[in-house]
Amino acid sequence: MHENILEPVSRACWPPRGAGPLPAADGLLLAELHGDIDLAGTVELRSWLDSVVALRARAYIVDLRPVTFVDSTGLNLLLRLRRRVLAGGGAFALLCPERTLRLLHAHGSLRLFDPAITLPEAVSRVTGTSERPRA
C-alpha cells in the first residue's frame, strides 16, 4: 500500500531570488516569505501570491519563520491566499514561529489559520497524516 505523503516539489521565496518564472507544482509547494510583510509591499506580494496560487499545487505551506515583521495588511493577503487555495480544492497550512501566534490572536485569525510550529507538523496537516515520531 502506498503512503499518501506529499513531498516538497517546489519552493517559492518572497522576495523572489531570481527573475525566472515559478516552477509548476503538482504536489506540495512551500512558499517561504522573508523580511517585512506589510503595506509597503502589498502590490508586489499580492501579485506574487497570485502567481503561486496559479500553480494549482495540491497543497501549500506558507512559511513565516524567516519573516521579521507582519502587519494586518500582510495577514489579510495571507487570508486571501488561504481562501483561494481552499476554493481551488487545495490544502493549506501556515507555518510560523511561536512569536507570531500572539499577532494572529490579536488579529482574530489564530483559529482560522491554526498555524503549525514545525515543518513536519505543517506537512501532516496538508496531507491528513499524523506526524510520526522519528527514531
DSSP file (Angstrom, degrees, kcal/mol; ACC not computed):
  #  RESIDUE AA STRUCTURE BP1 BP2  ACC     N-H-->O    O-->H-N    N-H-->O    O-->H-N    TCO  KAPPA ALPHA  PHI   PSI    X-CA   Y-CA   Z-CA
    1    1 A M              0   0    0      0, 0.0     2,-0.3     0, 0.0     0, 0.0   0.000 360.0 360.0 360.0 137.5    0.0    0.0    0.0
    2    2 A H        -     0   0    0      1,-0.0     2,-0.3     2,-0.0     0, 0.0  -0.631 360.0-124.3 -86.8 140.4    1.3    3.5   -0.9
    3    3 A E        -     0   0    0     -2,-0.3     2,-1.4     1,-0.1    -1,-0.0  -0.607  15.4-130.7 -80.4 144.0    1.6    6.2    1.7
    4    4 A N        +     0   0    0     -2,-0.3     2,-0.5   123,-0.1    -1,-0.1  -0.580  55.5 140.3 -94.1  71.6   -0.2    9.4    0.9
    5    5 A I        -     0   0    0     -2,-1.4     2,-0.5   123,-0.1    -2,-0.1  -0.968  42.2-146.9-119.7 124.2    2.6   11.7    1.7
    6    6 A L        -     0   0    0     -2,-0.5   121,-0.1   117,-0.2   120,-0.1  -0.761  13.3-151.9 -87.7 131.1    3.3   14.8   -0.4
    7    7 A E        -     0   0    0     -2,-0.5    21,-1.2     1,-0.0     2,-0.4  -0.769  32.7 -94.9 -97.5 146.8    7.0   15.7   -0.7
    8    8 A P  E     +a   28   0A   0      0, 0.0    21,-0.2     0, 0.0     3,-0.1  -0.477  49.2 168.2 -61.0 117.9    8.0   19.3   -1.3
    9    9 A V  E     +     0   0A   0     19,-2.0     2,-0.3    -2,-0.4    20,-0.2   0.618  62.8  28.0-105.6 -18.8    8.4   19.5   -5.1
   10   10 A S  E     -a   29   0A   0     18,-1.3    20,-2.1     2,-0.0     2,-0.4  -0.993  59.2-161.9-142.9 148.9    8.7   23.3   -5.4
   11   11 A R  E     -a   30   0A   0     -2,-0.3     2,-0.4    18,-0.2    20,-0.2  -0.998   8.0-171.6-131.3 129.5    9.9   26.1   -3.2
   12   12 A A  E     -a   31   0A   0     18,-2.4    20,-3.2    -2,-0.4     2,-0.4  -0.973   7.7-159.9-121.1 135.9    9.0   29.7   -3.8
   13   13 A C  E     -a   32   0A   0     -2,-0.4    20,-0.2    18,-0.2     4,-0.2  -0.926  13.9-120.5-120.6 141.7   10.5   32.6   -1.9
   14   14 A W  E    S+a   33   0A   0     18,-2.4    20,-2.2    -2,-0.4    -2,-0.0  -0.994 103.2  37.6-120.1 130.6    9.4   36.1   -1.3
   15   15 A P  S    S-     0   0    0      0, 0.0    -1,-0.2     0, 0.0    20,-0.0   0.570 112.2-115.1 -68.9 150.7   11.1   38.4   -2.2
   16   16 A P        -     0   0    0      0, 0.0    -2,-0.1     0, 0.0    -4,-0.0  -0.201  18.5-154.8 -57.9 142.3   11.9   36.3   -5.3
   17   17 A R  S    S+     0   0    0     -4,-0.2     2,-0.3     3,-0.0    -3,-0.1   0.639  74.6  31.8 -93.3 -16.7   15.6   35.4   -5.6
   18   18 A G  S    S-     0   0    0      2,-0.2     0, 0.0     1,-0.0     0, 0.0  -0.848  73.1-124.3-135.3 171.7   15.6   35.1   -9.3
   19   19 A A  S    S+     0   0    0     -2,-0.3    -1,-0.0     2,-0.0    -2,-0.0   0.539  76.6 102.5 -94.3  -7.1   13.9   36.6  -12.3
   20   20 A G  S    S-     0   0    0      1,-0.1    -2,-0.2     3,-0.0    -3,-0.0  -0.208  80.3 -89.2 -76.4 166.9   12.6   33.3  -13.8
   21   21 A P        -     0   0    0      0, 0.0    -1,-0.1     0, 0.0     3,-0.1  -0.302  48.7 -94.9 -70.0 158.0    9.0   32.0  -13.6
   22   22 A L        -     0   0    0      1,-0.1     2,-0.1   -12,-0.0   -10,-0.1  -0.467  46.6-107.2 -68.9 144.5    7.9   29.9  -10.7
   23   23 A P        -     0   0    0      0, 0.0     2,-0.1     0, 0.0    -1,-0.1  -0.401  34.8-103.6 -71.6 151.1    8.2   26.1  -11.4
   24   24 A A        -     0   0    0     -2,-0.1     2,-0.4    -3,-0.1    32,-0.1  -0.443  39.6-158.9 -69.7 149.0    5.0   24.2  -12.0
   25   25 A A        +     0   0    0     30,-0.6     4,-0.1    -2,-0.1   -15,-0.0  -0.992  29.1 172.0-134.4 139.4    4.0   22.0   -9.0
   26   26 A D  S    S+     0   0    0     -2,-0.4    -1,-0.1     2,-0.1     2,-0.1   0.233  78.7  30.0-125.9  11.9    1.7   19.0   -8.7
   27   27 A G  S    S-     0   0    0      1,-0.2    32,-1.8    32,-0.1    31,-1.1   0.026 114.6 -13.8-130.0-119.9    2.4   18.2   -5.1
   28   28 A L  E     -ab   8  59A   0    -21,-1.2   -19,-2.0    30,-0.2   -18,-1.3  -0.799  52.5-161.2 -98.2 132.3    3.4   20.3   -2.1
   29   29 A L  E     -ab  10  60A   0     30,-2.7    32,-2.5    -2,-0.4     2,-0.7  -0.967   4.0-156.8-115.1 124.2    4.5   23.9   -2.6
   30   30 A L  E     -ab  11  61A   0    -20,-2.1   -18,-2.4    -2,-0.5     2,-0.8  -0.887   6.3-163.8 -99.7 112.0    6.4   25.5    0.2
   31   31 A A  E     -ab  12  62A   0     30,-3.1    32,-2.8    -2,-0.7     2,-0.6  -0.864   7.8-164.4 -99.2 108.0    6.1   29.3    0.0
   32   32 A E  E     -ab  13  63A   0    -20,-3.2   -18,-2.4    -2,-0.8     2,-0.3  -0.837   1.9-160.3-100.0 118.4    8.8   30.9    2.1
   33   33 A L  E     -a   14   0A   0     30,-2.4     2,-0.3    -2,-0.6    34,-0.1  -0.763   8.3-169.9-100.7 145.0    8.4   34.5    3.0
   34   34 A H        -     0   0    0    -20,-2.2    33,-0.2    -2,-0.3     2,-0.1  -0.909  43.7  -1.0-130.5 155.8   11.2   36.8    4.2
   35   35 A G  E    S-e   67   0B   0     31,-1.1    33,-2.1    -2,-0.3    34,-1.3  -0.354 108.0  -5.6  74.7-144.7   11.6   40.2    5.6
   36   36 A D  E     -e   69   0B   0     32,-0.2     2,-0.7    31,-0.2    34,-0.2  -0.764  49.7-164.9 -95.1 131.0    8.7   42.6    6.2
   37   37 A I  E     +e   70   0B   0     32,-3.2    34,-2.1    -2,-0.4    37,-0.4  -0.876  47.2 116.4-112.4  94.5    5.2   41.6    5.1
   38   38 A D  S >  S-     0   0    0     -2,-0.7     3,-1.3    32,-0.2     4,-0.2  -0.786  79.9 -68.7-149.3-174.3    3.4   44.9    5.3
   39   39 A L  G >  S+     0   0    0      1,-0.3     3,-1.4    -2,-0.2     4,-0.3   0.824 118.2  65.6 -55.5 -36.8    1.5   47.7    3.4
   40   40 A A  G 3  S+     0   0    0      1,-0.3    -1,-0.3     2,-0.1     3,-0.2   0.812 111.8  33.0 -60.4 -31.5    4.7   48.9    1.7
   41   41 A G  G <> S+     0   0    0     -3,-1.3     4,-2.8     1,-0.1     5,-0.3   0.207  84.7 114.4-109.5  15.7    5.0   45.7   -0.3
   42   42 A T  H <> S+     0   0    0     -3,-1.4     4,-2.7    -4,-0.2     5,-0.2   0.892  75.2  47.4 -56.8 -48.6    1.3   44.9   -0.8
   43   43 A V  H  > S+     0   0    0     -4,-0.3     4,-1.9     1,-0.2    -1,-0.2   0.937 117.1  42.1 -63.0 -47.9    1.0   45.3   -4.5
   44   44 A E  H  > S+     0   0    0      2,-0.2     4,-2.3     1,-0.2    -1,-0.2   0.919 116.4  48.1 -66.4 -43.9    4.1   43.2   -5.3
   45   45 A L  H  X S+     0   0    0     -4,-2.8     4,-3.1     2,-0.2     5,-0.2   0.907 109.7  52.6 -65.8 -41.1    3.3   40.5   -2.7
   46   46 A R  H  X S+     0   0    0     -4,-2.7     4,-2.2    -5,-0.3    -1,-0.2   0.929 111.1  47.5 -59.1 -45.0   -0.3   40.2   -3.9
   47   47 A S  H  X S+     0   0    0     -4,-1.9     4,-1.8    -5,-0.2    -1,-0.2   0.908 113.2  48.4 -62.5 -42.5    0.9   39.7   -7.5
   48   48 A W  H  X S+     0   0    0     -4,-2.3     4,-1.8     2,-0.2    -2,-0.2   0.921 111.0  49.6 -65.5 -44.1    3.5   37.1   -6.4
   49   49 A L  H  X S+     0   0    0     -4,-3.1     4,-2.5     1,-0.2    -1,-0.2   0.870 107.7  55.5 -63.5 -35.9    0.9   35.2   -4.2
   50   50 A D  H  X S+     0   0    0     -4,-2.2     4,-1.9    -5,-0.2    -1,-0.2   0.897 107.4  49.3 -61.6 -39.6   -1.4   35.2   -7.2
   51   51 A S  H  < S+     0   0    0     -4,-1.8     4,-0.4     2,-0.2    -1,-0.2   0.838 109.5  52.3 -69.6 -30.9    1.3   33.5   -9.3
   52   52 A V  H >< S+     0   0    0     -4,-1.8     3,-1.2     1,-0.2     5,-0.4   0.926 110.2  47.4 -67.8 -44.6    1.9   31.0   -6.5
   53   53 A V  H >< S+     0   0    0     -4,-2.5     3,-1.9     1,-0.3    -2,-0.2   0.856 102.2  65.0 -63.7 -34.9   -1.9   30.1   -6.5
   54   54 A A  T 3< S+     0   0    0     -4,-1.9    -1,-0.3     1,-0.3    -2,-0.2   0.679  85.7  72.7 -64.3 -16.2   -1.9   29.8  -10.3
   55   55 A L  T <  S-     0   0    0     -3,-1.2   -30,-0.6    -4,-0.4    -1,-0.3   0.726  92.2-147.8 -69.6 -20.2    0.5   26.9  -10.0
   56   56 A R    <   +     0   0    0     -3,-1.9    -2,-0.1    -4,-0.3    -3,-0.1   0.891  26.0 178.7  54.0  47.1   -2.5   24.9   -8.7
   57   57 A A        -     0   0    0     -5,-0.4   -29,-0.1     1,-0.1   -31,-0.1  -0.329  37.7-121.7 -68.8 160.5   -0.5   22.6   -6.4
   58   58 A R  S    S+     0   0    0    -31,-1.1    33,-1.9     1,-0.2     2,-0.3   0.775  93.8  18.2 -75.5 -25.5   -2.4   20.1   -4.3
   59   59 A A  E     -bc  28  91A   0    -32,-1.8   -30,-2.7    31,-0.2     2,-0.4  -0.998  64.9-161.2-150.1 142.4   -1.1   21.5   -1.1
   60   60 A Y  E     -bc  29  92A   0     31,-2.6    33,-1.8    -2,-0.3     2,-0.5  -0.979   2.7-170.9-126.1 135.2    0.5   24.8    0.0
   61   61 A I  E     -bc  30  93A   0    -32,-2.5   -30,-3.1    -2,-0.4     2,-0.6  -0.996  11.4-156.0-120.9 124.8    2.5   25.6    3.1
   62   62 A V  E     -bc  31  94A   0     31,-2.4    33,-3.2    -2,-0.5     2,-0.7  -0.902   9.9-153.7-101.4 119.3    3.3   29.2    3.8
   63   63 A D  E     +bc  32  95A   0    -32,-2.8   -30,-2.4    -2,-0.6    33,-0.2  -0.832  22.8 169.8 -99.7 111.5    6.4   29.6    6.0
   64   64 A L    >   +     0   0    0     31,-3.6     3,-1.7    -2,-0.7    32,-0.2   0.364  49.8 104.2 -97.4   3.0    6.6   32.7    8.0
   65   65 A R  T 3  S+     0   0    0     30,-0.4    -1,-0.2     1,-0.3    31,-0.1   0.864  82.2  46.5 -58.5 -37.7    9.5   31.7   10.1
   66   66 A P  T 3  S+     0   0    0      0, 0.0   -31,-1.1     0, 0.0    -1,-0.3   0.535  88.7 111.5 -80.7  -2.3   12.0   34.0    8.3
   67   67 A V  E <   -e   35   0B   0     -3,-1.7   -31,-0.2   -33,-0.2     3,-0.1  -0.489  47.5-169.2 -74.4 136.5    9.6   37.0    8.4
   68   68 A T  E    S+     0   0B   0    -33,-2.1     2,-0.3     1,-0.3   -32,-0.2   0.711  70.5  12.8 -96.6 -24.1   10.7   39.8   10.6
   69   69 A F  E     -e   36   0B   0    -34,-1.3   -32,-3.2     2,-0.0     2,-0.4  -0.979  56.7-177.3-155.3 138.5    7.5   41.9   10.6
   70   70 A V  E     -e   37   0B   0     -2,-0.3   -32,-0.2   -34,-0.2     2,-0.2  -0.997   7.8-169.7-135.7 132.5    3.9   41.3    9.6
   71   71 A D     >  -     0   0    0    -34,-2.1     4,-2.2    -2,-0.4     3,-0.2  -0.568  44.9 -90.7-109.1-178.0    1.1   43.9    9.8
   72   72 A S  H  > S+     0   0    0      1,-0.2     4,-2.3     2,-0.2     5,-0.1   0.817 125.4  58.0 -64.8 -29.7   -2.6   43.5    9.3
   73   73 A T  H  > S+     0   0    0      2,-0.2     4,-1.7     1,-0.2    -1,-0.2   0.924 107.8  47.1 -63.9 -43.3   -2.3   44.1    5.6
   74   74 A G  H  > S+     0   0    0    -37,-0.4     4,-1.8     1,-0.2    -2,-0.2   0.904 111.4  50.5 -64.4 -41.7    0.1   41.2    5.2
   75   75 A L  H  X S+     0   0    0     -4,-2.2     4,-2.3     1,-0.2    -1,-0.2   0.881 107.5  53.9 -64.7 -37.1   -2.2   39.0    7.3
   76   76 A N  H  X S+     0   0    0     -4,-2.3     4,-2.2     1,-0.2    -1,-0.2   0.868 106.0  52.9 -65.6 -35.0   -5.1   39.9    5.1
   77   77 A L  H  X S+     0   0    0     -4,-1.7     4,-2.3     2,-0.2    -1,-0.2   0.891 109.4  49.4 -64.0 -38.3   -3.1   38.9    2.0
   78   78 A L  H  X S+     0   0    0     -4,-1.8     4,-2.7     2,-0.2    -2,-0.2   0.876 109.2  51.4 -68.4 -37.0   -2.4   35.5    3.6
   79   79 A L  H  X S+     0   0    0     -4,-2.3     4,-2.5     2,-0.2    -2,-0.2   0.902 110.0  50.2 -64.1 -40.1   -6.1   35.1    4.4
   80   80 A R  H  X S+     0   0    0     -4,-2.2     4,-2.3     2,-0.2    -2,-0.2   0.919 110.9  49.0 -62.3 -44.4   -6.9   35.8    0.7
   81   81 A L  H  X S+     0   0    0     -4,-2.3     4,-2.6     2,-0.2    -2,-0.2   0.939 111.4  49.4 -60.4 -47.8   -4.3   33.3   -0.3
   82   82 A R  H  X S+     0   0    0     -4,-2.7     4,-2.6     1,-0.2     5,-0.2   0.925 110.8  50.0 -57.8 -46.7   -5.8   30.7    2.0
   83   83 A R  H  X S+     0   0    0     -4,-2.5     4,-2.3     1,-0.2    -1,-0.2   0.906 112.4  46.9 -59.6 -43.8   -9.3   31.3    0.8
   84   84 A R  H  X S+     0   0    0     -4,-2.3     4,-1.4     2,-0.2    -1,-0.2   0.884 111.9  50.2 -68.1 -39.4   -8.2   31.0   -2.9
   85   85 A V  H  <>S+     0   0    0     -4,-2.6     5,-2.5     2,-0.2     3,-0.3   0.950 114.1  44.3 -63.3 -48.8   -6.2   27.8   -2.2
   86   86 A L  H ><5S+     0   0    0     -4,-2.6     3,-1.6     1,-0.2    -2,-0.2   0.882 110.5  54.6 -65.3 -38.3   -9.2   26.1   -0.4
   87   87 A A  H 3<5S+     0   0    0     -4,-2.3    -1,-0.2     1,-0.3    -2,-0.2   0.809 106.5  53.4 -64.7 -28.5  -11.7   27.3   -3.1
   88   88 A G  T 3<5S-     0   0    0     -4,-1.4    -1,-0.3    -3,-0.3    -2,-0.2   0.370 124.6-103.7 -86.7   4.9   -9.5   25.6   -5.7
   89   89 A G  T < 5S+     0   0    0     -3,-1.6    -3,-0.2     1,-0.3    -2,-0.1   0.551  78.7 131.0  87.3   8.0   -9.6   22.3   -3.8
   90   90 A G      < -     0   0    0     -5,-2.5     2,-0.3    -6,-0.2    -1,-0.3  -0.370  56.6-116.2 -88.2 170.8   -6.1   22.6   -2.4
   91   91 A A  E     -c   59   0A   0    -33,-1.9   -31,-2.6    -2,-0.1     2,-0.4  -0.799  29.0-161.6-104.7 151.1   -4.8   22.1    1.2
   92   92 A F  E     +c   60   0A   0     -2,-0.3     2,-0.3   -33,-0.2   -31,-0.2  -0.995  13.7 173.1-138.8 137.2   -3.3   25.0    3.1
   93   93 A A  E     -c   61   0A   0    -33,-1.8   -31,-2.4    -2,-0.4     2,-0.5  -0.996  20.1-144.7-140.8 144.6   -1.1   25.2    6.2
   94   94 A L  E     -c   62   0A   0     19,-0.5    22,-3.3    -2,-0.3     2,-0.5  -0.928  11.6-161.7-107.8 130.6    0.6   28.2    7.8
   95   95 A L  E     +cd  63 116A   0    -33,-3.2   -31,-3.6    -2,-0.5   -30,-0.4  -0.958  25.3 152.3-113.3 120.5    4.0   27.6    9.4
   96   96 A C        -     0   0    0     20,-2.4   -31,-0.1    -2,-0.5     2,-0.1  -0.982  43.8-101.6-147.7 157.8    5.1   30.3   11.9
   97   97 A P    >>  -     0   0    0      0, 0.0     3,-1.7     0, 0.0     4,-0.6  -0.337  42.1-105.4 -73.9 162.6    7.3   30.7   15.0
   98   98 A E  H >> S+     0   0    0      1,-0.3     3,-1.1     2,-0.2     4,-0.6   0.814 117.0  66.8 -58.7 -30.7    5.7   30.9   18.4
   99   99 A R  H 34 S+     0   0    0      1,-0.3     4,-0.5     2,-0.2     3,-0.3   0.756  96.6  56.0 -64.1 -22.4    6.2   34.7   18.5
  100  100 A T  H <> S+     0   0    0     -3,-1.7     4,-2.2     1,-0.2    -1,-0.3   0.678  87.4  77.7 -83.2 -18.1    3.8   35.2   15.6
  101  101 A L  H <X S+     0   0    0     -3,-1.1     4,-2.3    -4,-0.6    -1,-0.2   0.873  90.4  54.7 -59.3 -38.4    0.9   33.4   17.5
  102  102 A R  H  X S+     0   0    0     -4,-0.6     4,-2.4    -3,-0.3    -1,-0.2   0.897 108.3  49.0 -62.8 -41.1    0.3   36.5   19.6
  103  103 A L  H  > S+     0   0    0     -4,-0.5     4,-2.2     2,-0.2    -2,-0.2   0.919 110.4  50.1 -64.6 -44.4   -0.1   38.6   16.5
  104  104 A L  H  X>S+     0   0    0     -4,-2.2     5,-2.2     1,-0.2     6,-1.1   0.885 110.8  50.5 -62.0 -38.4   -2.6   36.1   14.9
  105  105 A H  H ><5S+     0   0    0     -4,-2.3     3,-0.6     4,-0.2    -2,-0.2   0.938 111.2  47.2 -63.8 -47.0   -4.6   36.1   18.1
  106  106 A A  H 3<5S+     0   0    0     -4,-2.4    -2,-0.2     1,-0.2    -1,-0.2   0.842 111.9  51.2 -64.1 -33.3   -4.8   39.9   18.2
  107  107 A H  H 3<5S-     0   0    0     -4,-2.2    -1,-0.2    -5,-0.2    -2,-0.2   0.682 112.6-121.4 -76.3 -19.1   -5.8   40.0   14.5
  108  108 A G  T <<5S+     0   0    0     -4,-1.0     4,-0.2    -3,-0.6    -3,-0.2   0.626  88.0 101.0  87.5  14.4   -8.5   37.4   15.2
  109  109 A S     >< +     0   0    0     -5,-2.2     4,-2.7    -6,-0.2     5,-0.3   0.301  42.7 100.6-115.0   8.7   -7.1   34.9   12.7
  110  110 A L  H  > S+     0   0    0     -6,-1.1     4,-2.8     1,-0.2    -5,-0.1   0.946  88.4  42.4 -60.5 -49.5   -5.4   32.4   15.0
  111  111 A R  H  4 S+     0   0    0      2,-0.2    -1,-0.2     1,-0.2    -2,-0.1   0.889 114.8  51.3 -64.6 -39.1   -8.2   29.8   15.0
  112  112 A L  H  4 S+     0   0    0     -4,-0.2    -2,-0.2     1,-0.2    -1,-0.2   0.933 118.4  35.6 -65.5 -46.8   -8.7   30.2   11.3
  113  113 A F  H  < S-     0   0    0     -4,-2.7   -19,-0.5    -9,-0.1    -2,-0.2   0.863  81.7-167.6 -74.3 -35.6   -5.1   29.7   10.4
  114  114 A D     <  -     0   0    0     -4,-2.8   -20,-0.2    -5,-0.3    -3,-0.1   0.948  27.1-146.1  43.0  63.0   -4.4   27.1   13.1
  115  115 A P        -     0   0    0      0, 0.0     2,-0.3     0, 0.0   -20,-0.2  -0.142   7.7-132.5 -67.6 151.8   -0.7   27.5   12.5
  116  116 A A  B     -d   95   0A   0    -22,-3.3   -20,-2.4     1,-0.1     3,-0.1  -0.699   3.7-155.0 -94.5 152.6    1.9   24.8   12.7
  117  117 A I  S    S+     0   0    0     -2,-0.3     2,-0.3   -22,-0.2    -1,-0.1   0.694  77.5  41.6 -99.7 -25.6    5.1   25.4   14.6
  118  118 A T  S  > S-     0   0    0      1,-0.1     4,-2.1   -21,-0.1     5,-0.2  -0.878  79.5-122.3-123.0 155.4    7.3   22.8   12.8
  119  119 A L  H  > S+     0   0    0     -2,-0.3     4,-2.8     1,-0.2     5,-0.2   0.917 112.7  53.3 -62.8 -44.3    7.5   21.8    9.1
  120  120 A P  H  > S+     0   0    0      0, 0.0     4,-2.2     0, 0.0    -1,-0.2   0.889 109.2  50.5 -58.4 -36.2    6.6   18.1    9.8
  121  121 A E  H  > S+     0   0    0      2,-0.2     4,-1.6     1,-0.2    -2,-0.2   0.910 111.1  48.1 -65.5 -42.5    3.5   19.3   11.6
  122  122 A A  H  X S+     0   0    0     -4,-2.1     4,-1.8     2,-0.2     5,-0.2   0.910 111.2  50.6 -64.7 -42.4    2.5   21.5    8.7
  123  123 A V  H  X S+     0   0    0     -4,-2.8     4,-1.6     1,-0.2     6,-0.3   0.908 108.4  52.4 -62.4 -41.7    3.1   18.7    6.2
  124  124 A S  H  X>S+     0   0    0     -4,-2.2     4,-1.4    -5,-0.2     5,-0.9   0.853 107.2  53.7 -64.6 -32.5    0.9   16.4    8.3
  125  125 A R  H  <5S+     0   0    0     -4,-1.6    -1,-0.2     1,-0.2    -2,-0.2   0.893 112.2  42.0 -68.8 -39.2   -1.9   18.9    8.2
  126  126 A V  H  <5S+     0   0    0     -4,-1.8    -1,-0.2     1,-0.2    -2,-0.2   0.709 120.2  43.2 -82.8 -17.6   -1.9   19.3    4.5
  127  127 A T  H  <5S-     0   0    0     -4,-1.6    -2,-0.2    -5,-0.2    -1,-0.2   0.601 103.6-126.2 -98.8 -13.5   -1.5   15.5    3.9
  128  128 A G  T  <5 +     0   0    0     -4,-1.4     2,-0.3     1,-0.3    -3,-0.2   0.673  69.2 123.8  77.1  15.6   -4.0   14.4    6.5
  129  129 A T      < -     0   0    0     -5,-0.9    -1,-0.3    -6,-0.3     2,-0.3  -0.719  65.4-109.5-105.1 159.2   -1.4   12.1    8.1
  130  130 A S        -     0   0    0     -2,-0.3     2,-0.3    -3,-0.1    -9,-0.0  -0.644  38.9-100.8 -86.8 147.6   -0.3   12.2   11.7
  131  131 A E        -     0   0    0     -2,-0.3    -1,-0.1   -10,-0.1   -10,-0.1  -0.494  39.7-140.3 -67.0 126.2    3.2   13.4   12.5
  132  132 A R        -     0   0    0     -2,-0.3     2,-0.1   -12,-0.1    -1,-0.1  -0.743  14.2-118.0 -92.8 133.9    5.4   10.4   13.0
  133  133 A P        -     0   0    0      0, 0.0     2,-0.3     0, 0.0    -1,-0.0  -0.435  31.5-120.1 -66.6 142.4    8.0   10.4   15.8
  134  134 A R              0   0    0      1,-0.1     0, 0.0    -2,-0.1     0, 0.0  -0.625 360.0 360.0 -85.1 143.1   11.5   10.0   14.5
  135  135 A A              0   0    0     -2,-0.3    -1,-0.1     0, 0.0     0, 0.0   0.463 360.0 360.0 -81.1 360.0   13.5    7.0   15.7
